[in-house]
């Protein structure tokens, strides 16, 4: 076949009866090549002018219907198939990417990436201009076949790109363009390569030195994902260049020591010292550590955080217990706090460029721990977003001894992130330059779109879960491969030697210098250890004994009046308007303040003092029991308005956010926010107190123990609705006993109040303590039915004078000291129930009885209770009365403490018997039990014969 006939066949096959349009385009091309699309310019340059006679032939063979343009159906099908192939390469190219250093992953089905699957071959694809299939085709790519080869090459190197789940077209196109620009094949310059290898050598030699020098001690080596350290280091570098002033990091223990040493600059000698003083592993085989006297218990070395200043920015690695991923939420709180300006009224002003959160996850923990999903959900929520976190899965392909196939149902460890439209790149941890390219993409995306990004750093684990653990028994085939596999530092050194970036002598010198540096640090540590004793850390500071919390009545009235103003044209819900109007007179003489107004006035006066407030909870704006309404909703437009943002006396920001339906992540977030911003009065409210169960790890590992483990100060206030009204097992108890069990070393305040004035003063006291060295969290058993109980109301004068009282004595009782035989101690709602029962028995002689409400349970008010006991010389018994079952509530905590101050008096209990469930689900049973408690409490009989349940 001649060249001319071949060209004619190509014109006919490709264009068929559309030759008229092509001829028109060619005429434009002949006069001005730039006037036609680039695809036509390529076509005409390759095939020349379209033969005129084909137009006649085409019209005879395939006449077009009126109003229609005839097309070559076969060729059109080929084009559609080619477009599908391009889409599949973009969507599924990661399945064929080289992201598995040891080849552990089962081969994926990649037939959707093959032209033959779509009945395409090189000849078919070569007939299309490259730009017809690939918008971002570079100039050197001439046709469809070359486009497909180049695209496949971009998506199947050491980086696997997953972007198809990102719904925003602008973002997805930007990500695709970046992937197709060849970043997977990008290389560093010579100086960057030398620096990267030097860091990898330090990472490897540090682990090797610890392994040789401190044999058998746990360090949770990073080896196998060594590139984690350069990856984090590069993120920090990019973030600082982009203007971040705070880089906040969360990670579990694997690789933590290496991050401390090589990202945060913790001196080798200090790390060696912590190993040198570690306990005998034979005696303490778990995660033991030498304790520190005077209240500081400390923590193991691979849980400790640190911070460092670099180029005007602060890098902070959060302390983290072994509950792996729970620190994620804390770091998100750090990051949000670092971005906000709280100095002016209204919501804080946020600048997301001020901070960046880096979250390092485990490959088993990321899909396995629910707190991860809870925290990822923050990404698009106004009250919790931080403008994007960068996530890294340090993927060593195994969780302790559990293979991936037994630890997740997803293809990748990262698949959870798809639900939150977070872009994902999988990168081979043995390809250092690809890892750096992935980081730069992540940082650029975050900077441009203010959203999260995830890097799945795929490597392996060189040793067992810890260095005392033998993995051969559970993963023999994996570790056969590991033993034969070169380290990434070795592989990269060979690569640089091969391309001439470094000589063998340069590499040897780099290793020797690093080893000498480590040895010198060890020698320094040994010298220091021989010179003296450990430094005494001193005792944990305590909060002030007295705190001024009263506010003059006139000032309260002024603020209250201002809070009742709404903007012109704003329509308040009529039912709510009546409630708000009643607040206008509650401070008048003869009137009383309810719980809601006491809270509102506490918040407003705290803001007037210049202290910012942040509050969140599932219904924080309105409150679960509809008492707060601190954010109003226009009844006609739905527009929101908070009086806290505009009353003239305010001098600081007020943020209140309805939170997502989670406890663990939100509580962790608020704890992190408060730790990072101690000047902010931070509050979390549970929908019901028992929902705090779902945040138990945060309570146990962070809030209750953070001060003694990490010297991490917090003044976070937690409102946990608690009280027995017959609502059943799940809406009665906030599990007071659990918080009291965790109480020690002045670690927090646990309170259960019975008047609105007490609430006002306690909130103001907590706010006043926020920046004091003795600041501590507040756990408050907040009320449900008591919110509207008239016995809880307080006259305005009680807000304008006095302060928070640790105990309250029942009015009308205990007046005749010589007659008192029984002293009842109680707390919270049951105290109000007793007051109501006393009202019913007002005709009876109650001179034998006195009742004291213990408003602050911890720290235990021993002096106050002892003083009351000392007044009654004829006292025979002290009775603790509670509504919770005997094995719950405060009894087991209070009993030994009451006995210590009882001066030999008998100590008894009245309440429900031991139970496995917190409360009855039957209203009539609850009511009968509650009545029995009250009756027994007010009967002058020997308790040892009539205790409820005996």
Secondary structure as the mmCIF struct_conf table of DSSP 4:
data_model
#
loop_
_struct_conf.conf_type_id
_struct_conf.id
_struct_conf.beg_label_comp_id
_struct_conf.beg_label_asym_id
_struct_conf.beg_label_seq_id
_struct_conf.end_label_comp_id
_struct_conf.end_label_asym_id
_struct_conf.end_label_seq_id
HELX_RH_AL_P HELX_RH_AL_P1 UNK A 3 UNK A 15
HELX_RH_3T_P HELX_RH_3T_P1 UNK A 16 UNK A 18
HELX_RH_AL_P HELX_RH_AL_P2 UNK A 19 UNK A 31
HELX_RH_3T_P HELX_RH_3T_P2 UNK A 33 UNK A 35
BEND BEND1 UNK A 36 UNK A 36
HELX_RH_AL_P HELX_RH_AL_P3 UNK A 38 UNK A 47
BEND BEND2 UNK A 49 UNK A 49
HELX_LH_PP_P HELX_LH_PP_P1 UNK A 50 UNK A 51
TURN_TY1_P TURN_TY1_P1 UNK A 52 UNK A 52
HELX_RH_AL_P HELX_RH_AL_P4 UNK A 53 UNK A 61
BEND BEND3 UNK A 62 UNK A 62
HELX_LH_PP_P HELX_LH_PP_P2 UNK A 63 UNK A 65
TURN_TY1_P TURN_TY1_P2 UNK A 66 UNK A 67
HELX_RH_AL_P HELX_RH_AL_P5 UNK A 73 UNK A 92
HELX_RH_3T_P HELX_RH_3T_P3 UNK A 93 UNK A 96
BEND BEND4 UNK A 97 UNK A 97
TURN_TY1_P TURN_TY1_P3 UNK A 101 UNK A 102
BEND BEND5 UNK A 105 UNK A 105
HELX_LH_PP_P HELX_LH_PP_P3 UNK A 106 UNK A 108
HELX_RH_3T_P HELX_RH_3T_P4 UNK A 111 UNK A 113
HELX_RH_3T_P HELX_RH_3T_P5 UNK A 115 UNK A 118
TURN_TY1_P TURN_TY1_P4 UNK A 119 UNK A 119
HELX_RH_AL_P HELX_RH_AL_P6 UNK A 122 UNK A 126
TURN_TY1_P TURN_TY1_P5 UNK A 127 UNK A 127
BEND BEND6 UNK A 128 UNK A 128
STRN STRN1 UNK A 129 UNK A 129
HELX_RH_AL_P HELX_RH_AL_P7 UNK A 130 UNK A 133
TURN_TY1_P TURN_TY1_P6 UNK A 135 UNK A 136
TURN_TY1_P TURN_TY1_P7 UNK A 139 UNK A 140
STRN STRN2 UNK A 143 UNK A 143
HELX_RH_AL_P HELX_RH_AL_P8 UNK A 144 UNK A 155
BEND BEND7 UNK A 156 UNK A 158
STRN STRN3 UNK A 159 UNK A 162
TURN_TY1_P TURN_TY1_P8 UNK A 164 UNK A 165
HELX_RH_AL_P HELX_RH_AL_P9 UNK A 169 UNK A 179
TURN_TY1_P TURN_TY1_P9 UNK A 180 UNK A 182
HELX_RH_3T_P HELX_RH_3T_P6 UNK A 183 UNK A 185
HELX_RH_AL_P HELX_RH_AL_P10 UNK A 190 UNK A 213
BEND BEND8 UNK A 214 UNK A 214
TURN_TY1_P TURN_TY1_P10 UNK A 215 UNK A 216
TURN_TY1_P TURN_TY1_P11 UNK A 223 UNK A 224
TURN_TY1_P TURN_TY1_P12 UNK A 226 UNK A 226
HELX_RH_AL_P HELX_RH_AL_P11 UNK A 227 UNK A 241
TURN_TY1_P TURN_TY1_P13 UNK A 242 UNK A 243
BEND BEND9 UNK A 245 UNK A 245
STRN STRN4 UNK A 246 UNK A 251
BEND BEND10 UNK A 253 UNK A 253
TURN_TY1_P TURN_TY1_P14 UNK A 254 UNK A 255
HELX_RH_AL_P HELX_RH_AL_P12 UNK A 256 UNK A 262
TURN_TY1_P TURN_TY1_P15 UNK A 263 UNK A 263
BEND BEND11 UNK A 264 UNK A 264
HELX_RH_AL_P HELX_RH_AL_P13 UNK A 268 UNK A 276
TURN_TY1_P TURN_TY1_P16 UNK A 277 UNK A 277
HELX_LH_PP_P HELX_LH_PP_P4 UNK A 278 UNK A 280
TURN_TY1_P TURN_TY1_P17 UNK A 281 UNK A 283
BEND BEND12 UNK A 286 UNK A 287
BEND BEND13 UNK A 293 UNK A 293
TURN_TY1_P TURN_TY1_P18 UNK A 294 UNK A 295
TURN_TY1_P TURN_TY1_P19 UNK A 301 UNK A 303
STRN STRN5 UNK A 306 UNK A 310
TURN_TY1_P TURN_TY1_P20 UNK A 311 UNK A 312
STRN STRN6 UNK A 313 UNK A 317
HELX_LH_PP_P HELX_LH_PP_P5 UNK A 318 UNK A 319
BEND BEND14 UNK A 322 UNK A 323
HELX_RH_3T_P HELX_RH_3T_P7 UNK A 324 UNK A 326
HELX_RH_AL_P HELX_RH_AL_P14 UNK A 327 UNK A 339
STRN STRN7 UNK A 340 UNK A 341
BEND BEND15 UNK A 343 UNK A 347
HELX_LH_PP_P HELX_LH_PP_P6 UNK A 348 UNK A 348
STRN STRN8 UNK A 349 UNK A 350
HELX_RH_3T_P HELX_RH_3T_P8 UNK A 352 UNK A 354
STRN STRN9 UNK A 355 UNK A 362
HELX_RH_AL_P HELX_RH_AL_P15 UNK A 363 UNK A 368
HELX_RH_AL_P HELX_RH_AL_P16 UNK A 370 UNK A 376
HELX_RH_3T_P HELX_RH_3T_P9 UNK A 377 UNK A 380
TURN_TY1_P TURN_TY1_P21 UNK A 382 UNK A 384
BEND BEND16 UNK A 387 UNK A 387
STRN STRN10 UNK A 389 UNK A 395
BEND BEND17 UNK A 397 UNK A 397
STRN STRN11 UNK A 398 UNK A 399
TURN_TY1_P TURN_TY1_P22 UNK A 400 UNK A 401
STRN STRN12 UNK A 402 UNK A 403
HELX_RH_AL_P HELX_RH_AL_P17 UNK A 404 UNK A 407
BEND BEND18 UNK A 409 UNK A 412
TURN_TY1_P TURN_TY1_P23 UNK A 413 UNK A 414
HELX_RH_3T_P HELX_RH_3T_P10 UNK A 415 UNK A 420
TURN_TY1_P TURN_TY1_P24 UNK A 421 UNK A 421
STRN STRN13 UNK A 423 UNK A 428
TURN_TY1_P TURN_TY1_P25 UNK A 429 UNK A 430
HELX_RH_AL_P HELX_RH_AL_P18 UNK A 432 UNK A 449
STRN STRN14 UNK A 453 UNK A 458
BEND BEND19 UNK A 462 UNK A 463
BEND BEND20 UNK A 465 UNK A 466
TURN_TY1_P TURN_TY1_P26 UNK A 467 UNK A 468
HELX_RH_3T_P HELX_RH_3T_P11 UNK A 471 UNK A 473
TURN_TY1_P TURN_TY1_P27 UNK A 474 UNK A 474
HELX_RH_AL_P HELX_RH_AL_P19 UNK A 476 UNK A 484
BEND BEND21 UNK A 485 UNK A 485
HELX_LH_PP_P HELX_LH_PP_P7 UNK A 486 UNK A 487
HELX_RH_AL_P HELX_RH_AL_P20 UNK A 488 UNK A 498
TURN_TY1_P TURN_TY1_P28 UNK A 499 UNK A 500
BEND BEND22 UNK A 501 UNK A 502
HELX_RH_AL_P HELX_RH_AL_P21 UNK A 504 UNK A 531
HELX_LH_PP_P HELX_LH_PP_P8 UNK A 533 UNK A 536
HELX_LH_PP_P HELX_LH_PP_P9 UNK A 539 UNK A 541
BEND BEND23 UNK A 545 UNK A 545
HELX_RH_AL_P HELX_RH_AL_P22 UNK A 553 UNK A 563
TURN_TY1_P TURN_TY1_P29 UNK A 564 UNK A 564
TURN_TY1_P TURN_TY1_P30 UNK A 568 UNK A 569
HELX_RH_AL_P HELX_RH_AL_P23 UNK A 574 UNK A 583
TURN_TY1_P TURN_TY1_P31 UNK A 584 UNK A 587
BEND BEND24 UNK A 588 UNK A 588
TURN_TY1_P TURN_TY1_P32 UNK A 589 UNK A 590
STRN STRN15 UNK A 593 UNK A 593
HELX_RH_AL_P HELX_RH_AL_P24 UNK A 595 UNK A 608
TURN_TY1_P TURN_TY1_P33 UNK A 609 UNK A 610
STRN STRN16 UNK A 613 UNK A 617
TURN_TY1_P TURN_TY1_P34 UNK A 618 UNK A 622
TURN_TY1_P TURN_TY1_P35 UNK A 624 UNK A 625
BEND BEND25 UNK A 626 UNK A 626
BEND BEND26 UNK A 631 UNK A 631
STRN STRN17 UNK A 632 UNK A 633
TURN_TY1_P TURN_TY1_P36 UNK A 635 UNK A 637
STRN STRN18 UNK A 640 UNK A 641
HELX_RH_3T_P HELX_RH_3T_P12 UNK A 643 UNK A 645
TURN_TY1_P TURN_TY1_P37 UNK A 646 UNK A 646
TURN_TY1_P TURN_TY1_P38 UNK A 648 UNK A 649
BEND BEND27 UNK A 652 UNK A 652
STRN STRN19 UNK A 654 UNK A 658
HELX_LH_PP_P HELX_LH_PP_P10 UNK A 659 UNK A 660
BEND BEND28 UNK A 661 UNK A 661
BEND BEND29 UNK A 663 UNK A 663
HELX_RH_AL_P HELX_RH_AL_P25 UNK A 664 UNK A 676
TURN_TY1_P TURN_TY1_P39 UNK A 677 UNK A 679
BEND BEND30 UNK A 680 UNK A 680
STRN STRN20 UNK A 681 UNK A 685
BEND BEND31 UNK A 687 UNK A 688
HELX_RH_3T_P HELX_RH_3T_P13 UNK A 689 UNK A 695
HELX_RH_AL_P HELX_RH_AL_P26 UNK A 696 UNK A 697
HELX_RH_PI_P HELX_RH_PI_P1 UNK A 698 UNK A 703
TURN_TY1_P TURN_TY1_P40 UNK A 704 UNK A 705
HELX_RH_AL_P HELX_RH_AL_P27 UNK A 706 UNK A 710
STRN STRN21 UNK A 717 UNK A 719
BEND BEND32 UNK A 725 UNK A 726
HELX_RH_3T_P HELX_RH_3T_P14 UNK A 729 UNK A 731
TURN_TY1_P TURN_TY1_P41 UNK A 732 UNK A 732
HELX_RH_AL_P HELX_RH_AL_P28 UNK A 736 UNK A 741
TURN_TY1_P TURN_TY1_P42 UNK A 742 UNK A 742
TURN_TY1_P TURN_TY1_P43 UNK A 745 UNK A 746
STRN STRN22 UNK A 748 UNK A 751
HELX_RH_AL_P HELX_RH_AL_P29 UNK A 756 UNK A 769
TURN_TY1_P TURN_TY1_P44 UNK A 770 UNK A 771
BEND BEND33 UNK A 772 UNK A 772
TURN_TY1_P TURN_TY1_P45 UNK A 773 UNK A 774
STRN STRN23 UNK A 777 UNK A 780
BEND BEND34 UNK A 784 UNK A 784
HELX_RH_3T_P HELX_RH_3T_P15 UNK A 785 UNK A 788
HELX_RH_3T_P HELX_RH_3T_P16 UNK A 790 UNK A 792
STRN STRN24 UNK A 794 UNK A 794
HELX_RH_AL_P HELX_RH_AL_P30 UNK A 796 UNK A 800
BEND BEND35 UNK A 801 UNK A 801
BEND BEND36 UNK A 806 UNK A 806
STRN STRN25 UNK A 807 UNK A 809
HELX_LH_PP_P HELX_LH_PP_P11 UNK A 810 UNK A 810
TURN_TY1_P TURN_TY1_P46 UNK A 811 UNK A 812
BEND BEND37 UNK A 813 UNK A 814
BEND BEND38 UNK A 816 UNK A 816
HELX_RH_3T_P HELX_RH_3T_P17 UNK A 817 UNK A 819
STRN STRN26 UNK A 822 UNK A 826
TURN_TY1_P TURN_TY1_P47 UNK A 828 UNK A 828
HELX_RH_AL_P HELX_RH_AL_P31 UNK A 829 UNK A 840
TURN_TY1_P TURN_TY1_P48 UNK A 841 UNK A 843
BEND BEND39 UNK A 844 UNK A 844
TURN_TY1_P TURN_TY1_P49 UNK A 847 UNK A 848
STRN STRN27 UNK A 849 UNK A 854
BEND BEND40 UNK A 855 UNK A 855
STRN STRN28 UNK A 856 UNK A 858
TURN_TY1_P TURN_TY1_P50 UNK A 859 UNK A 860
HELX_RH_AL_P HELX_RH_AL_P32 UNK A 862 UNK A 870
TURN_TY1_P TURN_TY1_P51 UNK A 871 UNK A 871
TURN_TY1_P TURN_TY1_P52 UNK A 873 UNK A 874
STRN STRN29 UNK A 877 UNK A 885
TURN_TY1_P TURN_TY1_P53 UNK A 886 UNK A 887
BEND BEND41 UNK A 888 UNK A 888
TURN_TY1_P TURN_TY1_P54 UNK A 889 UNK A 890
HELX_RH_AL_P HELX_RH_AL_P33 UNK A 891 UNK A 901
BEND BEND42 UNK A 902 UNK A 902
TURN_TY1_P TURN_TY1_P55 UNK A 903 UNK A 904
STRN STRN30 UNK A 906 UNK A 912
BEND BEND43 UNK A 916 UNK A 919
BEND BEND44 UNK A 921 UNK A 921
HELX_RH_AL_P HELX_RH_AL_P34 UNK A 923 UNK A 937
TURN_TY1_P TURN_TY1_P56 UNK A 938 UNK A 938
BEND BEND45 UNK A 939 UNK A 939
BEND BEND46 UNK A 941 UNK A 941
HELX_RH_3T_P HELX_RH_3T_P18 UNK A 943 UNK A 945
TURN_TY1_P TURN_TY1_P57 UNK A 946 UNK A 946
TURN_TY1_P TURN_TY1_P58 UNK A 948 UNK A 949
#
